[in-house]
Amino acid sequence: MSSIPAPRRRTVLSGLLAAAAVPAVTACSGGITSLKGGGSGGSGAADSGAGLVIGTANFTENQILGHLYAEALRGSGVKATVKPSLGSREVVVPALEGGDIDLLPEYQGNLLLHFDKKAKETEAGELQNALAAELPASLEALPYAAAEDKDVFAVTRETAEKHGLKSYADLRKTDGELVFGGPAEDKTRVVGLVGFRERYDVTFKEFKALDASGPLVKGALKKGDVDIANLFSTDADIRENDWVVLSDPLHMVPAQHVVPVVRSAVADAPVRKALARLGTALTTSELSKLNRMVDVDREDPDDVAAEWAAEHGLTEN
Amino acid sequence: MLQLLADLARWLTGPAQWQGSGGIAVRLLEHLEYSLLATLAGAVLALPLGLFIGHTRRFAFLAINLAGFGRALPTVGLVTLVFLAGGLSMWPVYVALIALAVPVIVTNTYAGMTAVDPDVTDAARGVGMTGPQVLFKVELPLALPLVMTGLRLAMIQVVSTATIAAYVSFGGLGRYIFDGLAQRDLVQVLGGAVLVAVVAVLLDLAMAGLQRSLFRNRPADAR
């Protein structure tokens, strides 16, 4: 797993946007210290008039999650405000540790790597335990959601049926006939060719360096230029094209379930309950639908979150 | 910083780095193949067009503005567009590189042609030269220095942009830049960038030498 958080590697375009946003992020990291002062008094964000302060990282899905958290909390009578798009993990996690924000939507594997660069856990339960051990004493990882945004490797329905593919282990049956498409880093990564070779004893005919779940690799998979592609599990195009995401019985890819990270000081029973209810209702396909509504249909993250929370009965207590 | 330069020097001079299917020698040849083919194709398309509008002075407004529009095309966007339309092949790369070369060659050729003194072309017609004769015996020789400049500019732009081939999984020196960025291998990125720069400068010098030898006997035009 590289140190780049998976959900941030959307497309080349968003990469460029991220590069362009560097000054903005810097400005944010400077501005975070002043979030506290914005409240109506009190020493911590939680004590201010704003209620619980939810921070989010600077990409669509995380913003939607932040607004979903806010809706769920308000539904349980907890006051909450969202500070969207504060920056990358390197910015938001320290903000949480410093008490500038109280709650943060995160992803298991990447969050653990933030605190322990050598972490080897890949399975969701193990990761949750490791997080409990590795997080600073003031922070706590609450139960994780069903929804997961991780690297997956998918084939077309046709390829899956032709070779009888259900899991990564089945790829051995293809005798290295398939062409693999993914970002250039997949060549040297465990979540990529290295893991396939070492964990599953699977090799491919050819490696095409394209992008991760971006227009290139998806276009190539559609046209049959590649047979297996590195996508993100919340990518709505998977469902749209009826692509088959192969399962990972040997846990090559670390689990990346959405997990609320909270300052222990504010994590009282209503907060825990509200987030747990949300986590049960929020599945990967629901999350990818929400992503699509914002990224493709250009709706506002707070609107889609409010609508979804109401639909799923999270806004009434 | 010194460490980085030392690593870079080791990367550039390591014999293992130069050999094999992903070695510098192969990547260099791929890069030259992409660049030279694209420039050549660009010239084949653009030169006749530039000469035509320069000679007849017709459609110049349209052609020059279209060329300006072409220059504004974002190369990555064009590659992605052709990729999505046509699939995984070298076409997206060549289309984008040729689109980069054509406007420069057209505008420079046109500029060279319009810079020819009208008295000279009048005189040529006056002594009974036909249109093609005026074009090839009078206008083109006089416009040649600017035409060559256009070709040189196009070549440099194409060489430095041919790294885009790696964006859609192909080779060339861009492979080092894209792979190095993806793998956080700064030395590889720098190595690729340095090689591209060296190739661009050497090719420009070669073109300059060619230009000079072509116009050796015409001191008034040779610049």
Boltz contact constraints between the chains, C-beta under 6 A:
constraints:
  - contact:
      token1: [A, 183]
      token2: [B, 182]
      max_distance: 6.0
  - contact:
      token1: [A, 184]
      token2: [B, 178]
      max_distance: 6.0
  - contact:
      token1: [A, 184]
      token2: [B, 179]
      max_distance: 6.0
  - contact:
      token1: [A, 184]
      token2: [B, 182]
      max_distance: 6.0
  - contact:
      token1: [A, 185]
      token2: [B, 182]
      max_distance: 6.0
  - contact:
      token1: [A, 185]
      token2: [B, 183]
      max_distance: 6.0
  - contact:
      token1: [A, 188]
      token2: [B, 183]
      max_distance: 6.0
  - contact:
      token1: [A, 208]
      token2: [B, 169]
      max_distance: 6.0
  - contact:
      token1: [A, 209]
      token2: [B, 169]
      max_distance: 6.0
  - contact:
      token1: [A, 210]
      token2: [B, 169]
      max_distance: 6.0
  - contact:
      token1: [A, 215]
      token2: [B, 80]
      max_distance: 6.0
  - contact:
      token1: [A, 219]
      token2: [B, 84]
      max_distance: 6.0
  - contact:
      token1: [A, 220]
      token2: [B, 88]
      max_distance: 6.0
  - contact:
      token1: [A, 223]
      token2: [B, 87]
      max_distance: 6.0
  - contact:
      token1: [A, 225]
      token2: [B, 87]
      max_distance: 6.0
  - contact:
      token1: [A, 225]
      token2: [B, 88]
      max_distance: 6.0
